[in-house]
């Protein structure tokens, strides 16, 4: 089974959140789970829902602020062990190219 989560967690502030987000990423790193960080959040792969939620809690709790906002989207693939990268690969197969565009 593969459980894929998309996590966005940050302090509620008008100031830069980069240091706090970096701390949350460090907390995820300590879990040993596979993850990939993008500009709007981090995709995390786990073997169980409990493992994913433990990682989310670690990232959330790492932020030392009066108010923390956390968004989590979960894809619980109960009959598959495919990694998150396979979801992207399937789309790219249909496109016949990479599913991204970089500005020049």
mmCIF file of the C-alpha atoms, coordinates in Angstrom:
data_MODEL
# 
_entry.id   MODEL 
# 
loop_
_atom_site.group_PDB 
_atom_site.id 
_atom_site.type_symbol 
_atom_site.label_atom_id 
_atom_site.label_alt_id 
_atom_site.label_comp_id 
_atom_site.label_asym_id 
_atom_site.label_entity_id 
_atom_site.label_seq_id 
_atom_site.pdbx_PDB_ins_code 
_atom_site.Cartn_x 
_atom_site.Cartn_y 
_atom_site.Cartn_z 
_atom_site.occupancy 
_atom_site.B_iso_or_equiv 
_atom_site.pdbx_formal_charge 
_atom_site.auth_seq_id 
_atom_site.auth_comp_id 
_atom_site.auth_asym_id 
_atom_site.auth_atom_id 
_atom_site.pdbx_PDB_model_num 
ATOM 1   C CA . UNK A 1 1   ? 0.000  0.000  0.000   1.00 0.00 ? 1   UNK A CA 1 
ATOM 2   C CA . UNK A 1 2   ? 1.161  3.523  -0.756  1.00 0.00 ? 2   UNK A CA 1 
ATOM 3   C CA . UNK A 1 3   ? -0.243 6.582  0.969   1.00 0.00 ? 3   UNK A CA 1 
ATOM 4   C CA . UNK A 1 4   ? 0.598  9.845  -0.760  1.00 0.00 ? 4   UNK A CA 1 
ATOM 5   C CA . UNK A 1 5   ? 0.071  13.146 1.007   1.00 0.00 ? 5   UNK A CA 1 
ATOM 6   C CA . UNK A 1 6   ? 0.322  16.716 -0.216  1.00 0.00 ? 6   UNK A CA 1 
ATOM 7   C CA . UNK A 1 7   ? 1.252  18.928 2.724   1.00 0.00 ? 7   UNK A CA 1 
ATOM 8   C CA . UNK A 1 8   ? 1.418  22.676 3.090   1.00 0.00 ? 8   UNK A CA 1 
ATOM 9   C CA . UNK A 1 9   ? 2.187  24.006 6.547   1.00 0.00 ? 9   UNK A CA 1 
ATOM 10  C CA . UNK A 1 10  ? 3.351  27.470 7.590   1.00 0.00 ? 10  UNK A CA 1 
ATOM 11  C CA . UNK A 1 11  ? 2.886  30.093 10.262  1.00 0.00 ? 11  UNK A CA 1 
ATOM 12  C CA . UNK A 1 12  ? 0.093  32.580 9.729   1.00 0.00 ? 12  UNK A CA 1 
ATOM 13  C CA . UNK A 1 13  ? 2.154  35.720 9.127   1.00 0.00 ? 13  UNK A CA 1 
ATOM 14  C CA . UNK A 1 14  ? 2.782  38.481 6.615   1.00 0.00 ? 14  UNK A CA 1 
ATOM 15  C CA . UNK A 1 15  ? 6.545  38.006 7.045   1.00 0.00 ? 15  UNK A CA 1 
ATOM 16  C CA . UNK A 1 16  ? 8.759  35.507 5.215   1.00 0.00 ? 16  UNK A CA 1 
ATOM 17  C CA . UNK A 1 17  ? 7.877  31.907 6.047   1.00 0.00 ? 17  UNK A CA 1 
ATOM 18  C CA . UNK A 1 18  ? 11.005 30.359 4.489   1.00 0.00 ? 18  UNK A CA 1 
ATOM 19  C CA . UNK A 1 19  ? 12.809 29.607 7.770   1.00 0.00 ? 19  UNK A CA 1 
ATOM 20  C CA . UNK A 1 20  ? 9.715  27.998 9.285   1.00 0.00 ? 20  UNK A CA 1 
ATOM 21  C CA . UNK A 1 21  ? 9.042  25.939 6.163   1.00 0.00 ? 21  UNK A CA 1 
ATOM 22  C CA . UNK A 1 22  ? 12.688 24.836 6.148   1.00 0.00 ? 22  UNK A CA 1 
ATOM 23  C CA . UNK A 1 23  ? 12.230 23.662 9.750   1.00 0.00 ? 23  UNK A CA 1 
ATOM 24  C CA . UNK A 1 24  ? 9.151  21.672 8.727   1.00 0.00 ? 24  UNK A CA 1 
ATOM 25  C CA . UNK A 1 25  ? 11.146 20.063 5.901   1.00 0.00 ? 25  UNK A CA 1 
ATOM 26  C CA . UNK A 1 26  ? 13.888 19.140 8.380   1.00 0.00 ? 26  UNK A CA 1 
ATOM 27  C CA . UNK A 1 27  ? 11.221 17.492 10.558  1.00 0.00 ? 27  UNK A CA 1 
ATOM 28  C CA . UNK A 1 28  ? 10.000 15.511 7.532   1.00 0.00 ? 28  UNK A CA 1 
ATOM 29  C CA . UNK A 1 29  ? 13.559 14.521 6.714   1.00 0.00 ? 29  UNK A CA 1 
ATOM 30  C CA . UNK A 1 30  ? 13.953 13.013 10.184  1.00 0.00 ? 30  UNK A CA 1 
ATOM 31  C CA . UNK A 1 31  ? 11.030 10.648 9.503   1.00 0.00 ? 31  UNK A CA 1 
ATOM 32  C CA . UNK A 1 32  ? 12.967 8.875  6.746   1.00 0.00 ? 32  UNK A CA 1 
ATOM 33  C CA . UNK A 1 33  ? 9.985  9.093  4.379   1.00 0.00 ? 33  UNK A CA 1 
ATOM 34  C CA . UNK A 1 34  ? 10.344 9.976  0.704   1.00 0.00 ? 34  UNK A CA 1 
ATOM 35  C CA . UNK A 1 35  ? 9.240  13.530 -0.073  1.00 0.00 ? 35  UNK A CA 1 
ATOM 36  C CA . UNK A 1 36  ? 9.530  16.208 -2.739  1.00 0.00 ? 36  UNK A CA 1 
ATOM 37  C CA . UNK A 1 37  ? 9.084  19.891 -2.004  1.00 0.00 ? 37  UNK A CA 1 
ATOM 38  C CA . UNK A 1 38  ? 7.599  22.315 -4.527  1.00 0.00 ? 38  UNK A CA 1 
ATOM 39  C CA . UNK A 1 39  ? 6.649  25.994 -4.349  1.00 0.00 ? 39  UNK A CA 1 
ATOM 40  C CA . UNK A 1 40  ? 3.175  25.356 -2.901  1.00 0.00 ? 40  UNK A CA 1 
ATOM 41  C CA . UNK A 1 41  ? 3.739  22.282 -0.745  1.00 0.00 ? 41  UNK A CA 1 
ATOM 42  C CA . UNK A 1 42  ? 5.441  18.948 -0.258  1.00 0.00 ? 42  UNK A CA 1 
ATOM 43  C CA . UNK A 1 43  ? 4.428  15.529 -1.576  1.00 0.00 ? 43  UNK A CA 1 
ATOM 44  C CA . UNK A 1 44  ? 5.129  12.777 0.971   1.00 0.00 ? 44  UNK A CA 1 
ATOM 45  C CA . UNK A 1 45  ? 5.045  9.007  0.424   1.00 0.00 ? 45  UNK A CA 1 
ATOM 46  C CA . UNK A 1 46  ? 4.330  6.616  3.304   1.00 0.00 ? 46  UNK A CA 1 
ATOM 47  C CA . UNK A 1 47  ? 3.387  2.966  3.749   1.00 0.00 ? 47  UNK A CA 1 
ATOM 48  C CA . UNK A 1 48  ? 0.442  3.684  6.052   1.00 0.00 ? 48  UNK A CA 1 
ATOM 49  C CA . UNK A 1 49  ? -1.931 6.457  7.013   1.00 0.00 ? 49  UNK A CA 1 
ATOM 50  C CA . UNK A 1 50  ? -0.502 6.478  10.533  1.00 0.00 ? 50  UNK A CA 1 
ATOM 51  C CA . UNK A 1 51  ? 3.034  6.924  9.220   1.00 0.00 ? 51  UNK A CA 1 
ATOM 52  C CA . UNK A 1 52  ? 1.885  9.840  7.045   1.00 0.00 ? 52  UNK A CA 1 
ATOM 53  C CA . UNK A 1 53  ? -0.004 11.504 9.888   1.00 0.00 ? 53  UNK A CA 1 
ATOM 54  C CA . UNK A 1 54  ? 2.999  11.158 12.208  1.00 0.00 ? 54  UNK A CA 1 
ATOM 55  C CA . UNK A 1 55  ? 5.126  12.967 9.605   1.00 0.00 ? 55  UNK A CA 1 
ATOM 56  C CA . UNK A 1 56  ? 2.504  15.688 9.163   1.00 0.00 ? 56  UNK A CA 1 
ATOM 57  C CA . UNK A 1 57  ? 2.338  16.172 12.927  1.00 0.00 ? 57  UNK A CA 1 
ATOM 58  C CA . UNK A 1 58  ? 6.143  16.457 13.121  1.00 0.00 ? 58  UNK A CA 1 
ATOM 59  C CA . UNK A 1 59  ? 6.184  19.111 10.387  1.00 0.00 ? 59  UNK A CA 1 
ATOM 60  C CA . UNK A 1 60  ? 3.256  21.021 11.926  1.00 0.00 ? 60  UNK A CA 1 
ATOM 61  C CA . UNK A 1 61  ? 4.716  20.954 15.441  1.00 0.00 ? 61  UNK A CA 1 
ATOM 62  C CA . UNK A 1 62  ? 8.138  22.106 14.209  1.00 0.00 ? 62  UNK A CA 1 
ATOM 63  C CA . UNK A 1 63  ? 6.719  25.560 13.501  1.00 0.00 ? 63  UNK A CA 1 
ATOM 64  C CA . UNK A 1 64  ? 7.076  27.792 16.542  1.00 0.00 ? 64  UNK A CA 1 
ATOM 65  C CA . UNK A 1 65  ? 4.349  30.381 16.001  1.00 0.00 ? 65  UNK A CA 1 
ATOM 66  C CA . UNK A 1 66  ? 1.187  31.649 17.668  1.00 0.00 ? 66  UNK A CA 1 
ATOM 67  C CA . UNK A 1 67  ? -0.839 30.361 14.723  1.00 0.00 ? 67  UNK A CA 1 
ATOM 68  C CA . UNK A 1 68  ? -0.008 27.601 12.218  1.00 0.00 ? 68  UNK A CA 1 
ATOM 69  C CA . UNK A 1 69  ? -1.986 26.769 9.090   1.00 0.00 ? 69  UNK A CA 1 
ATOM 70  C CA . UNK A 1 70  ? -1.728 23.211 7.740   1.00 0.00 ? 70  UNK A CA 1 
ATOM 71  C CA . UNK A 1 71  ? -3.370 21.767 4.625   1.00 0.00 ? 71  UNK A CA 1 
ATOM 72  C CA . UNK A 1 72  ? -3.206 18.027 3.888   1.00 0.00 ? 72  UNK A CA 1 
ATOM 73  C CA . UNK A 1 73  ? -4.564 16.159 0.875   1.00 0.00 ? 73  UNK A CA 1 
ATOM 74  C CA . UNK A 1 74  ? -4.326 12.333 0.961   1.00 0.00 ? 74  UNK A CA 1 
ATOM 75  C CA . UNK A 1 75  ? -4.397 9.661  -1.745  1.00 0.00 ? 75  UNK A CA 1 
ATOM 76  C CA . UNK A 1 76  ? -4.619 6.281  0.024   1.00 0.00 ? 76  UNK A CA 1 
ATOM 77  C CA . UNK A 1 77  ? -3.804 3.761  -2.728  1.00 0.00 ? 77  UNK A CA 1 
ATOM 78  C CA . UNK A 1 78  ? -4.856 0.623  -0.851  1.00 0.00 ? 78  UNK A CA 1 
ATOM 79  C CA . UNK A 1 79  ? -4.344 -1.822 -3.731  1.00 0.00 ? 79  UNK A CA 1 
ATOM 80  C CA . UNK A 1 80  ? -1.093 -0.404 -5.118  1.00 0.00 ? 80  UNK A CA 1 
ATOM 81  C CA . UNK A 1 81  ? 2.519  0.063  -4.100  1.00 0.00 ? 81  UNK A CA 1 
ATOM 82  C CA . UNK A 1 82  ? 3.277  2.504  -6.938  1.00 0.00 ? 82  UNK A CA 1 
ATOM 83  C CA . UNK A 1 83  ? 5.265  5.576  -5.922  1.00 0.00 ? 83  UNK A CA 1 
ATOM 84  C CA . UNK A 1 84  ? 3.969  9.101  -6.539  1.00 0.00 ? 84  UNK A CA 1 
ATOM 85  C CA . UNK A 1 85  ? 6.332  9.452  -9.494  1.00 0.00 ? 85  UNK A CA 1 
ATOM 86  C CA . UNK A 1 86  ? 4.269  6.843  -11.367 1.00 0.00 ? 86  UNK A CA 1 
ATOM 87  C CA . UNK A 1 87  ? 1.266  9.185  -11.311 1.00 0.00 ? 87  UNK A CA 1 
ATOM 88  C CA . UNK A 1 88  ? 3.344  11.838 -13.060 1.00 0.00 ? 88  UNK A CA 1 
ATOM 89  C CA . UNK A 1 89  ? 4.842  9.306  -15.477 1.00 0.00 ? 89  UNK A CA 1 
ATOM 90  C CA . UNK A 1 90  ? 1.360  8.177  -16.547 1.00 0.00 ? 90  UNK A CA 1 
ATOM 91  C CA . UNK A 1 91  ? 0.361  11.754 -17.398 1.00 0.00 ? 91  UNK A CA 1 
ATOM 92  C CA . UNK A 1 92  ? 3.634  12.315 -19.253 1.00 0.00 ? 92  UNK A CA 1 
ATOM 93  C CA . UNK A 1 93  ? 3.045  9.150  -21.277 1.00 0.00 ? 93  UNK A CA 1 
ATOM 94  C CA . UNK A 1 94  ? -0.260 10.564 -22.498 1.00 0.00 ? 94  UNK A CA 1 
ATOM 95  C CA . UNK A 1 95  ? 1.330  13.942 -23.194 1.00 0.00 ? 95  UNK A CA 1 
ATOM 96  C CA . UNK A 1 96  ? 4.342  12.460 -24.952 1.00 0.00 ? 96  UNK A CA 1 
ATOM 97  C CA . UNK A 1 97  ? 6.586  14.895 -23.073 1.00 0.00 ? 97  UNK A CA 1 
ATOM 98  C CA . UNK A 1 98  ? 7.537  16.143 -19.606 1.00 0.00 ? 98  UNK A CA 1 
ATOM 99  C CA . UNK A 1 99  ? 4.618  17.619 -17.682 1.00 0.00 ? 99  UNK A CA 1 
ATOM 100 C CA . UNK A 1 100 ? 6.357  20.912 -16.964 1.00 0.00 ? 100 UNK A CA 1 
ATOM 101 C CA . UNK A 1 101 ? 7.413  24.089 -18.676 1.00 0.00 ? 101 UNK A CA 1 
ATOM 102 C CA . UNK A 1 102 ? 10.255 26.271 -17.523 1.00 0.00 ? 102 UNK A CA 1 
ATOM 103 C CA . UNK A 1 103 ? 10.371 29.952 -18.404 1.00 0.00 ? 103 UNK A CA 1 
ATOM 104 C CA . UNK A 1 104 ? 13.383 30.909 -20.439 1.00 0.00 ? 104 UNK A CA 1 
# 
